[in-house]
Amino acid sequence: MDTNDSLRVASLWHSMHAISQQLSPTVGCLGIELLEADTFDLHCFQSLTGTKFFVVCEPGTQHMEGLLKVIYELYTDYVLKNPFYEMEMPIRCELFDINLSQAIQKDRVALLGR
């Protein structure tokens, strides 16, 4: 997926997330956290500041909430503390990319070991 595709998906997700908060019959609903489809699951984590992180995975994949929290921690450690990062812009931070790849690989290994 290229940058434009990522931005389209993020924009669509943000809109669906916001609409679901408004239409939910549940008081205090925080929006969609999981979208289950036939061919994929999309898990979402929203930080206290409103930044959303999502993971697209195979249907039924477990423990994605934990992975999303790890991704958020990496974001706060490597992106937000980067003086060259501009909010609301695509993330271009080598240390974030390296640690993100390691976290995903570690999660993949843990899933295969179960």
C-alpha positions as CSV (number, residue, x, y, z in Angstrom):
1,M,0.0,0.0,0.0
2,D,1.5,3.4,-1.0
3,T,1.2,6.6,1.0
4,N,-1.9,7.8,-0.9
5,D,-3.7,4.4,-0.3
6,S,-2.8,4.7,3.4
7,L,-4.2,8.2,3.6
8,R,-7.4,7.1,1.9
9,V,-7.9,4.2,4.3
10,A,-7.1,6.4,7.3
11,S,-9.6,9.1,6.1
12,L,-12.3,6.6,5.5
13,W,-11.7,4.9,8.8
14,H,-11.7,8.3,10.7
15,S,-15.1,9.1,9.2
16,M,-16.6,5.7,10.0
17,H,-15.2,5.9,13.5
18,A,-16.7,9.4,14.1
19,I,-20.1,8.4,12.7
20,S,-20.2,5.3,14.8
21,Q,-19.6,7.3,18.0
22,Q,-22.6,9.6,17.1
23,L,-25.0,6.8,16.1
24,S,-24.2,4.3,18.8
25,P,-27.0,3.6,21.2
26,T,-24.4,3.0,23.9
27,V,-23.7,6.1,26.1
28,G,-20.0,6.9,26.0
29,C,-19.2,4.8,22.9
30,L,-15.6,5.5,21.7
31,G,-16.2,4.3,18.1
32,I,-15.4,1.2,16.2
33,E,-12.6,-0.9,17.7
34,L,-13.0,-3.9,15.5
35,L,-14.3,-4.4,11.9
36,E,-14.6,-8.0,10.9
37,A,-14.9,-8.9,7.2
38,D,-14.7,-12.2,5.4
39,T,-11.1,-11.8,4.3
40,F,-9.6,-9.5,7.0
41,D,-10.1,-7.9,10.5
42,L,-9.3,-4.3,11.1
43,H,-8.5,-3.4,14.8
44,C,-8.3,0.2,16.0
45,F,-6.8,1.9,19.0
46,Q,-7.5,5.5,19.7
47,S,-5.1,7.4,22.0
48,L,-6.3,10.0,24.6
49,T,-5.3,12.7,22.1
50,G,-7.5,11.2,19.4
51,T,-4.7,9.7,17.2
52,K,-5.9,6.4,15.8
53,F,-3.8,3.4,15.0
54,F,-5.1,0.4,13.1
55,V,-3.9,-3.0,12.2
56,V,-5.3,-5.1,9.3
57,C,-4.8,-8.8,9.9
58,E,-6.2,-12.2,9.0
59,P,-9.7,-13.0,10.4
60,G,-9.6,-14.2,13.9
61,T,-6.1,-13.1,14.7
62,Q,-5.8,-12.7,18.5
63,H,-4.0,-10.2,20.7
64,M,-4.0,-7.3,18.3
65,E,-5.0,-4.9,21.1
66,G,-1.6,-5.6,22.7
67,L,0.2,-5.0,19.4
68,L,-1.6,-1.7,18.9
69,K,-0.5,-0.5,22.4
70,V,3.1,-1.4,21.6
71,I,2.8,0.5,18.3
72,Y,1.5,3.5,20.3
73,E,4.4,3.3,22.7
74,L,6.8,3.2,19.7
75,Y,5.0,6.2,18.3
76,T,5.4,8.2,21.5
77,D,9.0,7.2,21.9
78,Y,10.3,7.7,18.3
79,V,7.9,9.9,16.5
80,L,6.6,12.4,19.0
81,K,10.0,13.0,20.4
82,N,11.5,13.6,17.0
83,P,12.0,17.3,16.5
84,F,11.6,17.0,12.7
85,Y,8.2,15.3,12.8
86,E,5.2,17.5,12.0
87,M,1.8,16.5,13.4
88,E,-0.8,15.2,10.9
89,M,2.0,14.3,8.4
90,P,3.0,10.8,7.2
91,I,5.5,9.3,9.6
92,R,9.1,9.3,8.1
93,C,11.2,8.2,11.0
94,E,13.8,5.4,10.5
95,L,14.0,4.4,14.2
96,F,10.2,4.1,14.4
97,D,10.2,1.9,11.2
98,I,13.0,-0.4,12.5
99,N,11.3,-0.9,15.9
100,L,7.9,-1.3,14.4
101,S,9.2,-4.0,12.1
102,Q,10.8,-5.7,15.1
103,A,7.5,-5.5,17.1
104,I,5.5,-7.0,14.3
105,Q,8.0,-9.7,13.7
106,K,8.1,-10.5,17.4
107,D,4.3,-10.7,17.5
108,R,4.2,-12.9,14.4
109,V,6.7,-15.3,16.0
110,A,4.6,-15.4,19.2
111,L,1.5,-16.2,17.2
112,L,3.2,-19.0,15.3
113,G,4.5,-20.4,18.6
114,R,1.0,-20.8,20.1
